[in-house]
Amino acid sequence: MEIPKLSTIFRSYNRLASSIPDQESLLTQPNSRKNGFRNNFFVYFRRLLSGNKTDGGSRTEAEAKVYSWLYALAQSDRDLVFEYVGSTERGLSFTEAERRLRENGPNVPIEYTCPSWWHLMWNALFHPFNIILIVLSVLSYLTFDYPNGCVMLVLVLISVSLRFYQEYSSSKATMKLLEFVRCPVKVQRCAGRVTQTELIVQVDQRDVVPGDIVIFEPGDLFPGDIRLLTSKDLVVSQSSLTGESGATEKVADIREDLSTPLLDLKNICFMGTSVVSGSGTGLVISTGSKTYTGTVFSTIGKHKPPDDFEIGVRRISYVLIAVMLVVVAVIILTDYYTSHNLSESLLFGLSVACALTPQMLPLIVNISLAKGALAMARDRCIVKSLTAIRDMGSMILPCRDILCMDKTGTLTMDRVLVISHLDSQGLSKEKVLRFAFLNSYFKTEQKNPIDNAILAYVYTNGYRFQPSKWRKVDEIPFDFTRRRMSVILELDLDVTDKDYYMFMVTKGALEEVVNISGFIEHVDSGVIAAFTPEDQHRILNMGETLSNDGLRVLGVATKRLKTHPSGNDNPLESNMIFLGLITFFDPPKDSAKQALWRLAEKGVKAKVLTGDSLSLAIKVCKDVGIKTTHVLTGPELELLDQDSFHETIKRVTVLARLTPSQKLRVVQSLQTVGNHVVGFLGDGINDSLALDAANVGISVDSAASVAKDLADIILLEKDLNVLAAGVERGRLTYGNTMKYIKLSVIANIGGILSLLMASLIIEFEPLTPRQLLTQTFLYSLGQIAIPWDKLEEDYTKTPQKWSTKNLPIFILWNAPICTLCDIATLLFLLLYYNAYSPSVDMRLFRSAWFIEGLLMQTLIIHLIRTEKIPFIQEVASWPVICSTVSISAVGIALTFTPIGNFIGFIELPATYFGFLVVLFVGYFTVGQLVKRAYIMVYKTWL
């Protein structure tokens, strides 16, 4: 069977003509993904250099095709839909269904294959610092320096193992999306060569193809995007897409237009949504990755672009490689020129390269992150991705970076409460509550949150409405056409004429209850009067006012019956007596306002992204202190062009009635155009796109499985206070990591430049390779205590973010101080001890240079770690102080031990230690002056 083109329909729909592809391309276009090792090697470099991100300002090409296809079929009549999809009213033949299955592939929303372990291992291994350490380790083994080579390999192993584990776990997250579509489906197929017979068969959802006719009933999941053919009281839950618990009515006999939002199309049902009540049949128009669900969720699990921190670390590594190549080459040539020993010169150059490399960076970073994760676990916050802690430290710069969150359950208690029960005059009356209670109490179909709220309110407030005195006679269930439900009750009294004690009680949407009411009761006086247009107008205005305040409003009416109902019950719902209305609200949490204030104090700018109504979202946000000056809805967002979209997203604080793809576009816009670090807090399947795209994905332990798998952080309590504590931990972790990066780069570059100058001045190596590696080892060992250091209170209150320009400037200001001190030491040794003289033992020079360099690298942390005066205004934590004292003592004592003598050290005179005291007092004095000047110029330090 040849599939017809959609080109004929385009002439009828001018607004779609430029964007709708032909149906054949929608149904058969392959969507394969290749993960070859060879391709990924080059993809890595392209990704590294470009760093391009989707800005979210417009739909992707695939999304535009799906939107156009769905709108085209929603606007078409039944016969035309069959023609476009290439099917008949009898359904597909088994042969044609098999052909389409081979052509389109299995009906799964995402064509995703878990990357092979070796592919993930390669990505984890191919990191600049890992490559540097591996090369240096190999060279160490080649020069028989086994201990140093072993240490560097262990550091690489730890770093690669942690990253491999994280990426291997997260790569499986999208497979969870397949869970909600794995079920048998009833389809109508035709069989027979001469006379075709319609058959109802059950097939696995993976075998459903475009053109199949499916039959569904309550509890069924839609196996693809469906164009309804018939429907009977059909109510569908779209919570998997919208995140809201409310259901939606669907109708087959209707033709939609372009003004209707996609998820509000009455004759289209979406893959993964479910039938709440009613039944019907539908034509499958899209399956697999070409469905709305498959398209909008297709980005899940793909590689996130590197953040600013990762990019910065890579740039540092490239700078260090360049410096290393130049400095090591010069040192090797210089040393060979003086010693004429090539192997010894190469070994010395290798030692210099090891000293220049921040070998402990992977370990320090992972220890800091792991320590932060353990601390957050004590705050009932599970960290799945350690790098998320660092990103939380970057969150949030005032007016720069964003925390996006849903309303339900995050700002609110996620349960409906009765707020008021009012008569027609707006006064609180118990009679209104009593009949609303009876309606909910005797309801036999599954009670919804509204009914549970009414029952809970009555029981907890001590009302005694004695439902045992009533007996239910009949019930008219709720449907989305009437938008109300009624129960018929009679008083269970021992009287002859019970008909006079029979009532019908109706509860439902205020407009519908008003429309079926012919009378109104003034509850105070008990007078029943005609329901005039003025009364209707006044009550509807009162309901609108309450709705604008974020309350849900239902009307309550009664009617006394004199005969038992029979036949069609719907005419009974007429000429009723309007009693009043009852209002409901999902109240904000008591802790929400305080938590938002804490986050705001730390620079957090919150945006609410919800699928709920705008009025309700505004009400909640006002109650918790979120500004509602700029608000927007999803349908309004669709009307904006790309530039207007980005400008609008910058301003708005509340976005309501959003689809999953719209939430994704908001996050992408904030990340790319706004240059923000974005956190997203969500718990539903509908939030998974935004969770995956955000810099920090945050979910809760009660969330959908796919949301928890995609989240970087899981809150054991759905409380923003836990998140506020996490931001503090993140900034502490980020701050200590930046300490190590800055002090190690400054100390290493300053020390190596000094070593280069000393090599050019004196006729021997300032330090032997063994001495240089010993110094590097002791210094690196002392830095392990950095993750346990504390930060100034002002630092944790201020959001931090990696700056690509800040680090080079910081190095240029501070590295020369280290070099200046080393030059002062060199001049003192040359002039005071005549260290350049052949009569002076070169071991004296090397011992003195070793101790000065080690103390410099050990003490520099105290100058770098604070804006204040070290040891006077600010003191480091006890682990850092103990580490400084221990490493310094070991380094000095080493020159007095047999081990030191074996390495090539001798005892130093007391006058040299006196010089060191003067030198380091001068170092801290000059360093503090430079620090103050730097802060005055750049208004920041770490």
HELIX and SHEET records of a PDB file:
HELIX    1   1 SER A    7  PHE A   10  1                                   4    
HELIX    2   2 GLN A   23  THR A   28  1                                   6    
HELIX    3   3 PHE A   37  SER A   50  1                                  14    
HELIX    4   4 GLU A   61  ALA A   74  1                                  14    
HELIX    5   5 ARG A   78  VAL A   85  1                                   8    
HELIX    6   6 PHE A   94  ASN A  104  1                                  11    
HELIX    7   7 TRP A  117  LEU A  125  1                                   9    
HELIX    8   8 PRO A  128  LEU A  142  1                                  15    
HELIX    9   9 TYR A  146  SER A  170  1                                  25    
HELIX   10  10 ALA A  173  VAL A  181  5                                   9    
HELIX   11  11 GLN A  205  ASP A  207  5                                   3    
HELIX   12  12 SER A  239  THR A  242  1                                   4    
HELIX   13  13 LEU A  262  ASP A  264  5                                   3    
HELIX   14  14 GLY A  288  LYS A  290  5                                   3    
HELIX   15  15 TYR A  292  VAL A  296  1                                   5    
HELIX   16  16 ASP A  308  SER A  339  1                                  32    
HELIX   17  17 LEU A  342  LEU A  356  1                                  15    
HELIX   18  18 LEU A  361  ARG A  378  1                                  18    
HELIX   19  19 THR A  387  SER A  394  1                                   8    
HELIX   20  20 GLU A  430  TYR A  441  1                                  12    
HELIX   21  21 PRO A  449  THR A  460  1                                  12    
HELIX   22  22 PRO A  467  LYS A  469  5                                   3    
HELIX   23  23 LYS A  498  TYR A  501  5                                   4    
HELIX   24  24 LEU A  510  ASN A  515  1                                   6    
HELIX   25  25 PRO A  533  ASN A  548  1                                  16    
HELIX   26  26 ASN A  570  LEU A  572  5                                   3    
HELIX   27  27 ASP A  590  GLU A  601  1                                  12    
HELIX   28  28 LEU A  614  VAL A  624  1                                  11    
HELIX   29  29 GLY A  634  GLU A  638  1                                   5    
HELIX   30  30 GLN A  642  ARG A  651  1                                  10    
HELIX   31  31 PRO A  660  THR A  672  1                                  13    
HELIX   32  32 ILE A  685  ASP A  687  5                                   3    
HELIX   33  33 SER A  688  ALA A  693  1                                   6    
HELIX   34  34 SER A  705  LEU A  710  1                                   6    
HELIX   35  35 LEU A  720  ILE A  761  1                                  42    
HELIX   36  36 PRO A  769  GLY A  782  1                                  14    
HELIX   37  37 GLN A  783  TRP A  788  5                                   6    
HELIX   38  38 GLU A  793  LYS A  797  1                                   5    
HELIX   39  39 ASN A  806  TYR A  832  1                                  27    
HELIX   40  40 MET A  842  ILE A  864  1                                  23    
HELIX   41  41 TRP A  878  LEU A  894  1                                  17    
HELIX   42  42 PRO A  898  ILE A  903  1                                   6    
HELIX   43  43 ALA A  910  TYR A  938  1                                  29    
SHEET    1   A 3 LEU A  92  SER A  93  0                                        
SHEET    2   A 3 PRO A 184  ALA A 191  1                                        
SHEET    3   A 3 THR A 197  ASP A 204 -1                                        
SHEET    1   B 6 LEU A  92  SER A  93  0                                        
SHEET    2   B 6 PRO A 184  ALA A 191  1                                        
SHEET    3   B 6 ILE A 213  PHE A 216 -1                                        
SHEET    4   B 6 SER A 274  SER A 286 -1                                        
SHEET    5   B 6 ASP A 225  SER A 237 -1                                        
SHEET    6   B 6 ALA A 247  LYS A 250 -1                                        
SHEET    1   C 6 LEU A  92  SER A  93  0                                        
SHEET    2   C 6 PRO A 184  ALA A 191  1                                        
SHEET    3   C 6 ILE A 213  PHE A 216 -1                                        
SHEET    4   C 6 SER A 274  SER A 286 -1                                        
SHEET    5   C 6 ASP A 225  SER A 237 -1                                        
SHEET    6   C 6 ILE A 268  CYS A 269 -1                                        
SHEET    1   D 8 CYS A 381  VAL A 383  0                                        
SHEET    2   D 8 ILE A 713  LEU A 715 -1                                        
SHEET    3   D 8 VAL A 696  VAL A 700  1                                        
SHEET    4   D 8 VAL A 678  LEU A 681  1                                        
SHEET    5   D 8 ILE A 402  MET A 405  1                                        
SHEET    6   D 8 LYS A 605  LEU A 609  1                                        
SHEET    7   D 8 VAL A 654  ALA A 656  1                                        
SHEET    8   D 8 VAL A 631  THR A 633  1                                        
SHEET    1   E 4 LEU A 417  ASP A 423  0                                        
SHEET    2   E 4 MET A 576  PHE A 585 -1                                        
SHEET    3   E 4 SER A 517  HIS A 522  1                                        
SHEET    4   E 4 VAL A 527  ALA A 530 -1                                        
SHEET    1   F 6 LEU A 417  ASP A 423  0                                        
SHEET    2   F 6 MET A 576  PHE A 585 -1                                        
SHEET    3   F 6 ARG A 552  LEU A 561 -1                                        
SHEET    4   F 6 MET A 502  ALA A 509 -1                                        
SHEET    5   F 6 ARG A 484  LEU A 491 -1                                        
SHEET    6   F 6 TRP A 470  ASP A 479 -1                                        
END                                                                             
